[in-house]
Amino acid sequence: MNITQQVIILSADQNDNNHERNRQLHENLKACLTDCGFTFKEATGTYKGRTEDSVVVLVNNETDIQTVKDFAFKSFNQESVLY
């Protein structure tokens, strides 16, 4: 049996922000994903050598992927996502 699940991994952290501001952005990201009905798990990631709070979002199709990418790039000013 071959079971696969598409995911997209992203963060709301910004290197210039202090820990409290990044925590607020992380909470905002989770609220946006919840409001849109996405299922996600919290994770710890590393970007450019810096540890940050991340989320692993379950996506079902290209529309879901684009929605999550839009959050990352347009709403949270991220440089990259992993999917």
ZIZI-V795365 format. One record per residue. N is the residue number from 0. RES is the residue in one letter. OMEGA is omega in whole degrees, -180 to 180 (999 if undefined). D_FIRST is the distance of its C-alpha to the first C-alpha in Angstrom with 2 decimals. Layout:
n;res;omega;d_first
N;RES;OMEGA;D_FIRST
N;RES;OMEGA;D_FIRST
//
This chain:
n;res;omega;d_first
0;M;-180;0.00
1;N;-180;3.79
2;I;177;6.31
3;T;177;9.84
4;Q;176;13.22
5;Q;176;16.44
6;V;171;19.31
7;I;-177;22.94
8;I;-179;25.12
9;L;180;28.84
10;S;173;32.05
11;A;-176;35.37
12;D;172;37.47
13;Q;-178;40.38
14;N;-177;42.02
15;D;-175;45.51
16;N;172;44.92
17;N;-176;45.76
18;H;-178;43.23
19;E;179;44.33
20;R;178;43.97
21;N;177;40.47
22;R;177;39.58
23;Q;179;40.95
24;L;178;38.96
25;H;178;35.73
26;E;177;36.57
27;N;178;37.38
28;L;179;34.06
29;K;179;32.20
30;A;178;34.46
31;C;180;33.80
32;L;178;30.02
33;T;180;30.43
34;D;179;32.91
35;C;176;30.50
36;G;180;27.78
37;F;172;25.39
38;T;-179;23.31
39;F;174;23.93
40;K;176;24.34
41;E;-179;27.37
42;A;173;27.25
43;T;-179;29.84
44;G;176;30.01
45;T;177;32.51
46;Y;-178;34.21
47;K;176;37.06
48;G;-177;37.35
49;R;179;37.73
50;T;-180;35.49
51;E;174;34.73
52;D;-179;32.97
53;S;173;29.89
54;V;174;27.19
55;V;-173;23.48
56;V;175;22.99
57;L;179;19.85
58;V;-176;20.34
59;N;-174;18.90
60;N;-178;20.85
61;E;178;23.74
62;T;177;26.29
63;D;180;24.93
64;I;-179;24.93
65;Q;178;28.48
66;T;-179;29.65
67;V;176;28.60
68;K;178;30.10
69;D;175;33.25
70;F;-175;33.56
71;A;-172;33.25
72;F;-175;35.63
73;K;-175;38.06
74;S;-175;38.33
75;F;173;37.75
76;N;180;39.03
77;Q;178;36.14
78;E;-175;36.07
79;S;170;32.31
80;V;178;28.84
81;L;176;25.53
82;Y;999;22.54
//
